[in-house]
Structure formats: structure tokens, C-alpha cells
Amino acid sequence: MPETASPRLFPLFADLRGRAVLVVGGGAVAARKVEALAGTGARIRVGAPALEPALAAAAARGELEHLPGRFVPSWLDGTWLAIAATDDAAVNRAVAEAGEARGVWVNVVDDAALARVQLPARVERGPLQIAISSGGGAPMLARLVRERLETQFDESFGALAGLLARHRRTIVARWPDTAARRRAFERLLAGPLQGLLRRRRHIEAERMLERELAPAGDAAPARGSVALVGAGPGDAGLLTLRALRLLGEADVILHDRLVSSEVLQLARRDAERIEVGKQAGRHAVPQEAINALLVEHAAAGRRVVRLKGGDPFVFGRGGEELEALRAAGIDYEVVPGITAAAACAAYAGIPLTHRDHAQSVRLVTAHAKEGPDTLDWAALAQERQTLAFYMGVARLEVVQAQLIAHGRPPETPFALVENGTRADQRVVQGRLTDLSHLARHHAVQSPALLIVGEVAALAGALHWFGAPPLGASDVPLANAA
């Protein structure tokens, strides 16, 4: 092995209950090490001429013993583990050498060559711990890995570990064969148990596990669940962590047409994908059929993700789908997504509210069911508010005419954001009186969000994503002043 290579360390979790652990140093670094030792049951001793405030307070409460003064080898007597955490290299070396002579494990902070034991970067979820080490050669890499794991393992893993630990004897008795136990665990962890824990429904999770542990003849048939997940407007980087986890666990994904391929690529590779998207003038799958598919797959014991563009509860018919699931007795959860108004406006450089221009925002769907127009145009035409119209490409002339007819000034700024947050995003900017003309000239297509209000004028100055907005100067207008 080259001398520069880090050693291959043997990973080990130590039971420190009742054992003496010495921390040499009284500053902030030593305080962090003492904090890491808290809860282990160790008898903590801190040796230093003086202690920083948090350590001094802990000593006053009797949570640790303070050994005042500079390090002397006798501090190691009866010690099982020592940590040298001073800013004095000579003192740290003295601790390491004294520990080597006494057969005491010593960790030296930021000095892998002197240390005989290293303290790994850790991810803690209750009784579940994940330790990461680079062998001391690249501590920043270990921290980076820890940060990534922190996002993948939420608090439900701690609750799950505690739940399984409480039932360990019953689990072993139920499946005494190791291979059968492993298969049972894979089936159990693939089901809705962890989803219940994520939603803090601990009693239901306990009962579910107890049903699984019942004798085979008493076990209830497996039943799946549905998660309504907001996919955002297209940029996969805008997915929430919970959405990403659920996509990795799904057996079946029912997705809208507007869900981007980048988002779908993050899903579990072998998940069944079913497009149920709707667009103006072409309803590929009626809503009633979508509801039936959700119930059918969940009732068959599958984990279903209903993946919706934007947010499930903002013009996403999420409420209708939950009503169908509840009526069928299907377990469900909802994961919000970034709705198009927030995301498209942000990527176009348009603040939806602004102290100088708009004190309120209205989210409006320009696509209504068959029947008369029920929008309150007089209220929508009021100034000093921002209007965000969803699904409005086919009705731009109506929106323009109604707003002007009800008193919104014709020179009111607007912005049309097509394919917002995606690589092919386009923004068309102008005056309300030119809205339909500009949209036709630039052949704006769905999906596009219409923003009306004084804040829309800021798109030209504040744009940061993609090309600058297209505007009136890009085309001769039929009704330009």
C-alpha cells in the first residue's frame, strides 16, 4: 500500500455505557465531541485549563467531570476511549503517545496519522445509525456523503427501526428460517408501513406490523396505497425529497402528459408507467377512469404514485381523486409540488407580489367545464393585484377582452411563460391590449402560464433563466399606438 493511501479501517460501534471517556480540550471542537457522546451512557471527563460556556454549564449540571489544568498521562487511568481536541499539536501528540503506551484507544481531531480510532461522519435516525469514513484521508468527502444520505433517510427510518426492534422476538419466532425472514422483510418494507410512519400514524403502523406477524391463516390480504405527488412544472430539480423517495418506491406511476421526462427518469426503473394526461380538446383518459385505475392498483396491493404536474391541489383534481380513494377505503397521502404560478414566475424573473405593484395574487383557471363563464371579471380587473391564469392558451382573447371590458387598463403588463422552468422556456411580454396578437405571432402553445399585472413588466429587467423575453419590439402590432 502506498504511504499516502488511507488505511483500511475496521468499522465498529462501541457500547460506552458506564465506561470512562476522556475529552482533552475545552473549546468549541471539544464541545462538539461531548455533544456526540451525549446519550451513549458514557462517563464523560473533560480535561482543560478552562471550559467554554456550554461545557462549563454541563459540568455544573453534573453531566461531565472537569479535570482542570494541562494534560497529564494519569488522566487516562481507567479510561476506555480518549479524544484529543485541542488546538495545540504538542498536547494532542502527548495524548496519543500516552494512550498508545496504556492501550487506550485515542482519536486525535484532524490528525489521522496520530489517531488509533477515528470518529466517522454519522447519519442518525433513532436507533439506526449510518457511519461514513474515508479512512481519515478525505474527511470533507465523508461529510459530503453524509449530507447526501441525510436527504435520503428521513425520520421515519428511526421510527421504523424502533418498531422492528420492539417486535424482534416475535419476528424471529414468526420466521425462524433466515431466508424466509429476509423475504418477509422485503415484502413488509415494500408495503405502506413506512408511509404510515412518515405521516406520524404510529398506531396504525404498529397494527399493520402485528397483522403481518399473525399466523399465516390469520393474515389479512396485502393492500396497497396511493400517493398524490406534485411533480412541479418540469425542472426535476424542483421535486421535493419526499416525492423523490416515493418515485423510488412506486410499483405503478399514473402520470399527466405535462410531467417531464426528466422527472420520470428519477422513478424506479421497473415501475409500470401509465400516462393518463389530459389536454385541451383531447381527454386521453376520463377522470372517472383515472380514479378507477388508482383504486384497482392499490386494491391489488401495489404502491401507486399519482404524479401530477405542478401541485395536486392547485387545479390538479387532487380532491376528486382523494374522494374516490376514501370511498374505496384506500390509504393515501399527498406530497405538495411547486405550482406553476410560483415556479414559472420565478424562472421568468417575475415576483408575484411587490410592495410597489401588487399586494395580492389570484390563481385562476381559464379552462372551465361546459357551461356559462362563472369568473368574477369585475374583481379580477381590479388593479394592484397579480393574476396567474392556468390553462388559458385557448382563451386568451376572452381573458383580454373581459379584463379590459371590466376596467383593467389596456396598457397593463402581461407575461406568457411557455414551458416554464424547462430548457425550452419562452417568455412573451407586452401590454394587455396586445395579448392575443403577440401570442398568435409567437405561436405560444400549451403549457403556458399567463401572468397579468404590473409585476409582469419586471420580466425584462430581472430575467435570469433562458433567453430574454420576447416583446412588442419583435413584431409589428396591429393595434400598436
N, C-alpha and C positions, 0 to 999 in steps of 0.2 A: 504494500500500500504506500503511495507517495506520502511524504511527510506532511504535505499541505492538505491532504484529504481528512475529512472529519471521521472520527471513529464510528464504528457500528455499535450503537448503544443498545442495551437490553432494556426494553420497556418494563416498567414495574409500577404498580400502585401500592403505596405503603399505608398500613394501618397504624396511625400515630396515637391512638387512644392511650392516654396515660404515659406516653413517652416524652422525655425532655427534648425540646428543640431549641437551639440557641441561634439567635439572630444577632450578628455583630454589626452595629451601626445604629444611629438614632435619627437618621434623616428621612426624606421622602421615599427613597428606594427601600429602606428597611421597613417603613410603614406599609408599603405595598406587599412586601413578603409576609408581614404579620397578618395583613388582611387576607391573603391567600391561605394562611394556616388556620384562620378562624373557622370554627365548626368542625375541625378534624378531631377534637378531643386531646390535642397535644398540650403538654405543659410548656408554655412559651416563655422563654427567657430572652431578654434583650440587653445586650451589653454595649454601653456607650457612655461617654462623659455626660452627655445631656440628651434629652429626648425631644423630638418635635412635638407640637401640641397634641395631635391625635394619639400618639404613643404614650405621652405623659398622662392623658386622660384615661387611657386603657389601663395603665399601671395603677392609677388612683382607684379605679373600679375593681382592681384585683384580677383583671383578665390576663395579665402577664406580670412577670417578675423583672424588675430593673436591676441590672448589675452595673453600678456606676464606675466610671473610670475607663482606662485604656485596656485593651485586650491582654489577658494573661492566659497561658495554656490551661490553668486549673479550671477556667470556665467550662472547659469541655468535659470535665469529670461527670460521668453519669449521663452524658448527652448522647442521643441516638443519631441526630442529624444536626448539622450546623450550616448556617448561611452567612457568608461574608458579604456585607452590603454597605461597605464604607467607600469613601472617595479617596482613600489612602492605599495605594498599591502595596506598600510595605506591610500594612496591617492585614490586608487581605491575604498576602502571601504567608504571613505568620500563622493565620488561622488555618490555611490549607496545610502547611507543614506540620502544625501541631495535631491536626486531625489525622493526617497520614500516619503519624507516629502512634496514635492511640487507636487506630482502626475505626475512626468515626467518619461517616460519610459527610463530605463538605461540598457545598455549592458556592462558587465564587461568581458573583454577578458580573456578567460581561467579560469573563475570562475563562474560556473553555479549557485552556491548557492547564490551569491550576485546579479546576473542578474535578471531583471524582464522581459527582452526581449532578445532573442538570435538571432544572425545573422547566418542564415543557410549557409551551403555549397551550391553553386549555379552552375547550368549549364545555360549559356545564349546563346541564338540563336536569335539575333534581339529582337523583342518584346516578344518572347517566353522565359520564364524562368522556370526552374525546381529547386525547393528548397528542400534540404535534411537536416534533423535534427535528431539527436539521443537523443534529449532532454537534451543535454549537458553532457550526461554520457559517450559517446564514440565518441568524435569528429574525431578520426582517422578513425573510421568505416564510418562516414558520408563522409569523404574525399575519401575513397576507393570507395564508391558507386558513388560519383560524377565522379571520374576518369573513372569508367566503363560506366557511362551514356555519358560521353564526347565522347567515341568511338562509341556509338550507334546513337547519334543525330548529324548529320553533319550540315554544314552551310545552307544547303537547307531548313532546318526546319525554320530558321529565315526568309528566303525569302518567304516561304510558308505562315507563319503567317502574314507577311506584305501584301501579295497578298490577302489573305482571309479577312484581316481587311479592305482593301480598297474597297472590294466588299460586305461588310457585309449587307448593306441596301438592295442591290439587291438580295442577298442570302435569306434574311428573306422574301422579297416580293415574290420571286420565289417559296419558300416552306414555307408558313406561318404555316403549321402544324409541330410541333416539331418532331414527329415521322418520317414524310416524309422527313424532313430536315436531320435527322440523317442518314436515309437510303441513301439519295443522297450524303451526305458527305462520307459515307463508300465507295460508288461506285467511287466517284471522287478521293479519296485518294488512292484507289487501282489501279488507272489507271496510265498513263505515266506522269501526271502533275509534280510530284516531280522529276522524272528523267530529265525532261527538265530544271528544276531549278538547279539540280546538275550540269548540263552541261552549266550553265550560259546562257541558251536560254530563257531569261525572257520575251521577247516579244511574243514568241510562246506560253509560258505558260499562259500569260495573255489572248491571243486569245482563247486558249483552254478553259480556265475558262469561258470566255464570251460566247462561244458556248454552254457550259453546262448550263449556266444561261438563254439561249434563251428559249422562249416558246416551249413547247413540240413538236409542229408541225414543228418547225424550227431547232430542234437539229439534228446534224449530227450523224450517227451511230457510236457507240464506236469502236475505233481502238486500237489495242494493240501495243506492241513494243518488240524488241529483244535486249538482252544484251549478247554480246560475252564476256564470263568471263573465265579468266585463273585460273585453279584450282591448278596450281603448280604441282610438281612431286608426291605428295602423302600425305605428312605430312599436316594435316588440320591446324596446327598452322601457316603455311606459307601463308594462304589466306589473302588477303587484306581486310580492313574493308568494302570497297565498295562491294567487292564480297560477303561478309557475309550478308550485308544488302539485296542485290539483291536476294540471295538464300532464304532469309526470306520472300520476297515479290512475288516470282515467282508462276505463275499458272501452268506452264509447264517447265520441265527441259529436254533438249536433251543433253545427256552426252556421252562422249567417254568411251570406255572399260577401259582405264587406270585411270579414275578418281576413287580415293579410296573410299571405303565405309565410311571411317571416314569423308570425305568431304561431301558425300551425306547425311549423318546423320544430318548435320547442316542446311539442306534445310527445307523449310516449309513442315510440316508433310503431308498436304493434296495435295501437288503439284503432278501433273502427271509426272512420270519419264519414259523417253523413251531412251533406250540405242541404240545409233547409231554408236557404236565403230567399228573401223577398225583395223585389224592386218594383218601382212604379210601372204599372201596366202588365206585370208578369208575376203572379204569385206561384212560385215553384211548388211550395208545399203549404196548404192552408193551415191556419193556426190550430184548428182542431186536430189536424193530423200530427202536427208537431207535439201537441200535448199528449196524444195517444202514444207516440214513439217514446217520449220520456217515461211515461208510466210503464210501457211494455218492457223496456230495457231494465229499468230499476226493479220491477217486479221479478225479473229473471235473475236478480242477484248481482247485477253489474253496477259499476261505479260510472255514472254518467256526468259528463260536463256539458252543459248547455252554454256554448261560447257565443257571446253577443258582442257586436261592435259597440264601442262606447261603453255606456253603463246600462245594466239590465233594467234599472228602474227609471231611466230617462228616455221615454218614447221607445222602449225596448220590449214592451208587452210582458215584462217580467212578472207583473202582478197577476196577469191572466194565467201564466204557466204555474205559478205557485198555488193559485186556487185549484187548478186541476190536480196538482200533486197532493195537496192537502186532502182533497176529496177522495183520492185513491189511497191515502194512508202511507204515502211515500216520504221518507226522510229527506230533507233538503237543507241547503244553506245558500247564502248569497254572498258573492265576492264583488264588491263595487269595482267599477272601472273608471278611468278618466273619460268623462263625457266629451263629446265633440266640441261643444262650445268652449270649454276650458282649454282643451288641447289645441284646437285649430287656431283659436285666438292667440294663444301663447306663441305658437310656431309662426304666426303671421306678424308678431310684434304688436298685437293689439291688446291693451289692458281692458278687460270688460268693464271695470269701474275706474273712475279717475275723479279726484276731488274737483277738478275744474270742469268736467264734462258730464259725468254720469254717476248718480248715486244709487242706481238700481239696475238689475239685469232681469230680463224676461226671456225664458226659454219657450219657444213657440214651435209647434209643428204646423207646417204649411200644408201638410197632407192630411185631409180629413176623410172620414168614412163618407159613403154616398149620402147625399142629403144637403140641406142648406148650410151655408157658411156660418158657423157659430162664434167666430172670433170677435172679440170686442175691439173693433178697429179704432174707436174713439180713444180708448185707454192706451192702445198700442201707439197711437200717433202723438202722444204727449212727449214733450222734449225732456232732456236731461236724464234719459234712460237709454240703456243699450238693449237692442232686440237681437236675439240669436234665433234664426229660423232654420229648423231642421227639415230635411226632405222637401225643399222648396224650389228646386230647379224647374220643375214643370209648371210652377205657378208664380213665376217672378213678375209677370205682367200684372197679375191680380194683386200681389203684395204691393207693388209700386203704385198702382192706381188707387188702392184703398187707403194707403197711408197718406198719400198726397190729398186725396179727397176729404180725409178726416182731419186735415190740418198740419200734417208734418211738412215742414218746408221742403220744396223740391231740391234745394241745394244741400240737404242733409247728406253727410258722407255715408258711403256703404263700402263693404269689402266682401267679395265672394272668395271663399277659401276652398279650392278644389283639391281633393286627395290630401287633406291636411295631415301633416306630420310624416308623410311618405316622401320617398325620393323624388317623385314626380309632382310634388306640391306646386300649385299655381295660385297666385292671388291676383284678383282683378279688383281695382279700386276706382271709385268715381262718385258722382252725385246721384242721389235717388232718382232724379228725373231721367237719367241716362241708364238706369239699371238694366232693363230688358235689352236695350240696344247693345250695350257692351257685352252682356252675357252671350247674345247671339253671335256677335262678331268674333269673340274669342272661343266660341263653341264650348262653353262651360258644360260639363257633364257631371252627373251624379257619381260619387258622393261629393257634395259641395255644401258648405255651410254659409248662410248669408248673415252678415253682421251689419246692422243699421244703427247709426248713432254717431255722435261727434268723435268718439274714440276711434272709429274706423279710419279717420284721417291720419292717425299716428302710424299706420302701417308702413308708409313710405319712409319715415324717419327712423323707425325702431325695428325694421325688419332685420332678421339675423339668420334665418334658415332659408336656403334655396335662393332663387332669383328674386330680384326686387319686384314689387307689384307692377302689373300692367295697368294702364290707366287711360284717361281720355286722350292723352297726347299720342297714344299708339294707334288711334283710329279716328277718322273724321266722323263726327257725330251728327246725326240727322237733326237733333234739336239742341245743338250747342249754341251758347249765347254768342 
